[in-house]
Amino acid sequence: MRLHYSSIMTIQIYKENPLDSPYSYFSTEPSVTNSDENDPGDNYIGDVPEFVDAISNITVPIGREARLTCIVRNLGVFKVAWMRIEDQTILTIHDHIITRNYRIGLSHSELRVWNLIINDAQEEDRGGYMCQINTVPMLYQIGFLDVVVPPRILTAETSVDVMRRENSNATLTCRARGYPLPRITWRREDGKPIEYGNWQEKKDQGIQPLSYSLLKRSCLLQSIIK
């Protein structure tokens, strides 16, 4: 006579995770049943599940699709879930999408390759995502998503053409947005060095004002973001 297992999936919260903050939101409670020894059945627990490789950290431009991949071997009767680390949001359990976020998708291949899909990635999607298997103790690994935003100059908050008398002061301001925060530089349109000037930077606000003192000649200045 051989012992076989059937599984009941329940949503619970466990604080046994070594990371302290992430939780296991689901568990498999095996129940022992008798069965003919010649029929191992689909629910027979054999080898212990394990991850084949680490989840790759990915970076995508805003608005594009992001895909985090978790590869598992010997899953058996156990379940795979995805959750977002920052706010402890459970996203998927096995082949079910739990979150109400319509941009979250899921795909898997032969219960081995599990893809968490984030459509139209936004800045708020940055952070860590956990792939976990409901073994005891729980198996898990984490991958990180970064969403970049192309730099752009905020025209309404940036200086336009300025005219000043010779030997007077002129201040030009360039404001830009993006992620990572854009680096703003100034140059003359004719390529010559900017003389008699001094800089004041406020990088945390994406602002680069240029105070240009004792202007000796007229020139065109350009702000550049990278």
C-alpha positions in Angstrom: 0.0 0.0 0.0 1.4 3.4 -1.0 0.4 6.8 0.5 -0.8 9.4 -1.9 -1.7 13.0 -1.5 -4.4 15.4 -2.6 -4.1 19.1 -2.0 -6.5 21.8 -0.8 -5.5 25.4 -1.5 -6.3 28.0 1.1 -5.4 31.6 1.4 -3.5 32.3 4.6 -0.8 34.6 5.9 2.4 33.3 7.4 5.2 35.3 9.0 7.7 32.6 8.7 9.5 34.2 5.8 13.2 34.9 6.5 12.8 38.3 4.9 10.5 39.3 7.7 8.4 41.6 5.6 7.1 39.4 2.7 4.4 36.9 3.6 3.3 33.6 2.2 -0.4 34.1 1.2 -1.3 30.6 0.4 -0.5 27.1 1.5 -1.1 23.5 0.4 -2.4 21.3 3.1 -1.8 17.7 2.0 -4.4 15.1 3.0 -3.4 11.4 3.1 -5.5 8.9 1.3 -5.2 5.3 0.4 -4.8 4.2 -3.1 -3.7 1.3 -5.2 0.1 1.1 -5.2 0.1 0.5 -9.0 -1.5 3.9 -9.6 0.8 6.7 -8.3 -1.8 9.3 -9.5 -1.2 13.0 -10.4 -1.0 14.1 -6.8 1.8 11.9 -5.7 4.5 14.0 -4.0 7.9 13.0 -5.4 10.9 15.2 -5.7 11.1 18.5 -3.8 10.4 21.6 -6.0 13.3 23.9 -6.7 14.1 27.0 -8.8 16.2 26.4 -11.9 17.6 30.0 -12.1 17.4 33.4 -10.5 14.8 35.9 -11.7 16.5 38.4 -14.0 16.1 42.1 -13.0 14.7 44.0 -15.9 14.4 47.6 -17.1 11.7 48.8 -19.5 10.6 52.2 -20.9 7.4 53.5 -19.5 4.4 52.2 -21.4 6.1 49.0 -22.6 5.4 45.4 -21.5 7.5 44.0 -18.6 7.9 40.3 -18.1 9.5 38.6 -15.1 10.2 34.9 -15.5 10.4 32.3 -12.7 11.5 28.8 -13.7 10.6 25.9 -11.4 11.6 22.2 -11.5 9.6 19.3 -9.9 6.6 21.5 -9.0 4.3 18.4 -8.4 1.2 19.3 -6.4 2.6 22.6 -5.2 1.5 26.0 -6.3 3.3 29.1 -7.7 2.3 32.6 -6.7 3.5 36.1 -7.6 3.4 39.0 -5.2 4.6 42.6 -5.1 7.0 43.2 -2.3 6.5 46.9 -1.6 2.8 46.8 -0.7 2.5 43.0 0.0 0.0 42.7 -2.8 -0.8 39.2 -4.0 -1.0 39.2 -7.8 -1.4 35.6 -8.9 -1.9 32.1 -7.4 -0.9 29.4 -9.8 -2.9 30.0 -13.0 -5.3 32.5 -11.4 -4.9 36.3 -11.4 -5.9 37.6 -8.0 -5.3 41.3 -8.3 -7.8 43.7 -9.8 -5.1 45.5 -11.7 -6.1 44.9 -15.3 -2.5 45.4 -16.5 -1.3 42.3 -14.7 -1.1 39.1 -16.8 0.2 35.6 -16.3 1.5 32.8 -18.6 3.1 29.5 -17.9 4.5 26.6 -19.9 4.1 23.0 -18.6 4.0 24.2 -15.0 7.7 25.0 -15.3 8.2 28.5 -16.7 6.0 31.1 -15.0 5.8 34.6 -16.4 4.4 37.6 -14.6 3.4 40.1 -17.3 2.9 43.8 -16.5 1.3 45.6 -19.5 1.8 49.3 -20.1 4.4 49.5 -17.3 4.2 52.7 -15.2 6.4 54.4 -12.7 4.5 53.0 -9.8 5.3 49.5 -11.0 9.0 49.9 -10.0 10.1 47.5 -7.3 10.5 43.9 -6.2 8.3 41.0 -7.2 8.4 37.6 -5.4 7.9 34.2 -7.0 7.0 31.7 -4.3 6.2 28.0 -4.0 4.0 26.9 -1.1 6.4 24.3 0.3 7.2 24.2 4.0 9.2 26.1 4.6 8.3 28.4 1.7 10.6 28.7 -1.3 10.9 32.1 -2.9 13.0 34.3 -5.0 12.8 38.0 -6.0 13.3 40.0 -9.2 13.3 43.7 -9.6 11.6 45.9 -12.2 12.8 49.4 -13.1 10.8 51.7 -15.3 12.6 54.5 -17.1 11.0 57.7 -18.4 12.7 59.5 -21.3 13.9 63.0 -20.4 12.0 66.0 -21.6 12.3 69.7 -21.1 9.3 71.4 -19.5 8.9 74.2 -22.0 6.4 76.2 -19.9 8.9 76.3 -17.0 12.0 77.0 -19.0 13.4 80.3 -20.0 12.6 81.7 -23.5 14.8 84.3 -25.4 16.3 86.9 -23.0 17.7 90.3 -24.1 19.9 92.3 -21.7 22.1 95.4 -21.9 25.8 94.8 -22.1 27.4 94.4 -18.7 24.1 93.5 -17.0 23.1 90.1 -15.6 21.0 87.4 -17.3 19.6 84.3 -15.7 18.3 81.4 -17.8 16.5 78.5 -16.3 15.9 75.0 -17.7 13.6 72.6 -16.1 13.4 68.9 -17.1 11.7 65.7 -16.0 12.5 62.1 -16.5 13.8 59.0 -14.7 16.6 58.7 -13.9 16.7 62.4 -13.2 18.0 64.1 -16.3 21.5 65.8 -16.3 21.2 69.3 -17.7 24.1 71.1 -19.3 24.4 74.4 -21.1 26.4 75.3 -24.1 26.7 78.1 -26.6 25.2 77.5 -30.0 28.5 78.5 -31.7 30.4 76.0 -29.6 32.5 78.6 -27.8 33.0 78.4 -24.0 30.6 80.3 -21.8 32.7 82.9 -20.0 32.0 85.0 -16.9 29.3 82.7 -15.8 28.5 80.7 -12.6 26.3 77.7 -12.0 23.6 77.0 -9.4 22.3 73.4 -9.5 19.2 71.9 -8.0 19.4 68.4 -9.3 16.8 67.0 -7.0 14.2 69.1 -8.8 15.4 68.7 -12.3 16.3 72.4 -12.5 19.4 73.9 -14.0 19.5 77.8 -13.8 22.5 79.6 -15.4 23.5 82.9 -14.0 25.5 84.7 -16.6 27.1 87.8 -15.3 28.9 90.7 -17.1 27.6 89.7 -20.5 30.1 91.0 -23.0 28.5 89.9 -26.2 25.3 88.5 -27.5 25.1 84.8 -27.9 22.6 81.9 -28.2 22.7 79.4 -25.4 21.2 75.9 -25.5 20.2 73.6 -22.7 20.9 69.9 -23.2 19.4 67.0 -21.2 20.8 63.5 -21.1 
